[in-house]
Amino acid sequence: MAANRKRKSALPGFRFTMGFTVLYLSLIVLIPLAGLVVKTAGLTLPQFWDTVTSQRVLASYRVSLLTAFFAALVNVAFGLIVAWVLVRYRFPGKKIVDGLVDIPFALPTAVAGIALTSIYAPNGWIGKLLDPLGIKVAYTPLGITVALIFIGVPFVVRTVQPVLQELENEMEESAALLGAYRWRTFRKVLLPELVPPLITGFALAFARGIGEYGSVVFISGNMPLKTEITPLLIITKLEQYEYSQATAIALVLLLISFALLLVINTLQRWTNRRLRSA
């Protein structure tokens, strides 16, 4: 029996690979997070509370969370359309378009931030067209959202694309033969299969947006209480040698991100169970 169990093991050398996994996660994730907590422990509870609830810090949380949330929502819609076009249609330059989706992964975020700022500034290519209409993008929360959309869309596209590739066209053809209109076919046949990857893509884009720094720092304008993001505030604290305050702000941001991701993952599991039982 013992020999059969060993032969059925999914991971040959399980003890070694498990030990390496735990060591790797400890060095890369657990120890840095523990250091964050230890450094924050240098503050007394009143000092910690005053640090993380100051007006400037709360304003930075609001800017980071709201812009990341709305950017992720836009990416869900835009990413679904891009993934749909790449999977369902053939057109010249398709491989080029498919490669362009991954540019935010390869492009240094600071370069992306400078490029977006130059384009959407009042004298930029797009900014000078929007300025007469009273629409200001650069140095506003809207500009931060644009930057987060840019860096977040690949997460949604690459999450939804494999699911669309696995969906069979026969399901849509059968729905059409039964008299279903395109919108009803999409809502009843395709959307239930796409909800889990869309939620996953939203969570990934949202999490990336909360902690994004390089692509946002230039286009945001960095105005305290208005367009200052939390990562920039953390950097400012570090430059002022206020390490405990910086880690305290980072710890709260980490807890908020973890709680939101936990809620999203719970929602995703609930959606999967509901789809299986339907």
N, C-alpha and C positions, 0 to 999 in steps of 0.2 A: 504493500500500500504506500509506504514511504517513497519507494522508487517511482511509482506511478505519479505521485504528487510532484516529485521533482521534475519528471518529464513534462508535466502539464504546466510548469511555471511559465508565465508570460514573459518574464524578464530573466534570461540567463545571467547568473551572477548578481542576483537581486541584492544581496547584502552590500556588495561593493557599490553598485549603482545607487542604492538608497543612501548609503553613507556619503557618497559624492554629492548627491542631490541636497542632502541636509547641510553639508559643509558649504556648498555653493550658495544656497539660499541664506545661510547664516552670514557669510562674508559680504554678500551683495545687498541683502535686504534687512535681515533681523538686527545685525550689529549696528548698522547706521541708524536704524530707527530707535534702537535702544540708546544710542549715543544722543539722539535728539531728546529723548525723555530725560536722560541723566543731566544734560546741559540745562534743560528747562527747570529741573529740580533745584537749581541754584537760586531761583526766585521764591520768595514767600508767596503764600496763597493770595494775599491782598495785592502784592506786586504783579503776580501773574494775571489776576483779574483786571487790574487797571491797565495792563499792557494790551490784553486781547480785546478789551471793550472800549478802548479809546475811540474818539470820533473818527480819527484818521484811519485807524485799522478797520473799523466796521465799514467805513466807506469803501475801502479797498476790497474787502470781502464782497460787498454788494456789486461792485464793478466787475470783479473777476467771475463771480458765480453767474450773474445775469447775462453777461456777454457770452460766456462759454455755453450757457443753456440755449440761448437763442441761436447761436452759431451752430450748435449741434442739431437743433430742429431744422434749420435751413439745409444742413448737410444731409439729413435724412431724406428730404424731398429731392434735392438736387442730386445726391449720390444715387438714389434709386433710378432717376431718369438716365444718368450717365451709364450706370450698370446695364440698364435695359437696352440702351442703344448699342453698347459694345457686345452684348450677347445676342440680341435678336436681329440685328441688321448687318449687312455687308456693304461697305462703301470704301472708296479710295482713301488711303491714309489711315485706315482703322488701327493698324499696329502703332502708328505714330501717336494717335489720340490715346490709345491704351497705355503707351509709355508715359505720356504727359501726366497721366493721373498720379504717377508715383514721384513726380518732381518735388512735391513738398517733403517727401521722405529724404531725398538726396540733397536738396538745396539747403545750405546753411540758413538757419532761421533769421540771423541778423541780416543776411543779404535779402531775404524775402521781405523783412521789415523795411529796409531802406527802399527797395523797389516799390512796395505798396505806398509808402509815404510820398515818394516822388510822383507817383501816378495820381494819387487822390488829394495831394496838396492843392490849395486854391489856384496855384499856377501850373498844376500838373495836367497831363493829357485829359484825364477824366474829370479831375477836380474843377478845371476852368469851365467845363460844360455844366457842371452841377451848381457851381457858385452863383450864377445869375438866377437860378431857381430857388435860392435860399437853402440849398442842401449842402451841409458841411460834413465831410467824411473824416478827413485827417484831423487829429487832435480832439476827437470826440469819441464817446462810447460806440458810435456807429463804425468808426474806423477800427476800433478794437475788434468788433464783431466781424468785420470784413477780413481782418488778418486771421482770426480763428477759423473762419470758414475756409480760408485758403489752406491752412495746415491740417484741417480736420476732415476734408472731403475724401481723401484716400481711404480712411478707415471704414467709411460706409460703403464705398464702391467695392473694395476688396472683400468685404464681409458679405455683401449681397450677391456679387457676381457669381460665385460658385453655386449658390442655391438656384439662381436663374438658369445656369447651365444644366443643372440636373432636372429641372422641371420639363416634362414632356409636352410637346405642342399638341398631342392628341387630346389632352384634357381641355384645352381651349377650343379645339375644333369640335369636340363633343358638345361643349356648352353652346357654341354657335349653332350647331345643328339642331339643338333643342330650343332655339329661339332666344337665347340670352344675348342682350346687347353687350357691347364692349365693356362698358362701365360695370355692369352686373357680373360679367365674367371675371373682370379684375378683382372686384370686391368679394365675390363668393369663392372663386377658384384659386386665384393667385395670391391675393393679400394674406389669407391665413397661413400660407407657406412662407411668406416673406416677413411676417411680423417678428419672429425670433431673431433673424439676422439684422433686421432694422433696429431692434432694441439693442442688440450687441454693438452695432455700429454707432448708435447714439451714445452708448455708455463709453466707448473708446474715445470718440471725438470730444465728449464732454470732459472726461478725465484729462485728456491731453490739453484741452483749452484752459482748464483751471490753473495748471502749472506752467503754461506757456510764458516765455519771457522774451526771447530774441526777436520774434516777428512782431511783437506788440509794443516793445519799449519805445520804438521810434515813432510809430503812428499814433500812439496814445497821447502824446504831449506831456504825460507825467505830471498832471496838475493835481495836487493833493485835494481830496474830497470830491473830485470830479472825474478824472480819468486815470488816477493812479491805481495800478494793479497790485495785488498782494505780493507776487514774486519780486517786483521792483522795490516794494517797501521792505521786504526781507533783506535784499541786497543793500539798501540804504542803511539799515540797522547794522549789518555786518561791517560796512565801511566806517561806521561811527564806533566800532568796537563794542557795540551793545549785543554781544553774542547771545546772552540769555533771553533777551527780548526777541531777537530774531528767531531763535528756536521755538519760543513760545508761540509766536505768530504762525510759524511753519507747522507746529504740532496741531494747532486748531484747524488750520487748512487741511492737514492730513486727515483729521478726524471727520471733518465735514465731507471730504471726498470719499472716504471709506464708507460713511453712512449712506451717502447718495448712491454709491455703487452697489452697496448691499441691498438697498431698496430696488434698484433697477434689476439686479440679478434675481431677486425674489420674484419680481414681476415677470421676468422672462421665464422662470421655472413654472410659475402659475399659468402663464400663457401656453407653454408647451404641454402641460398636463391637460389643459382645457381643449387644446387642439386634438390631442390623442383620444380623449373621451368623446369628441364630437363625431 
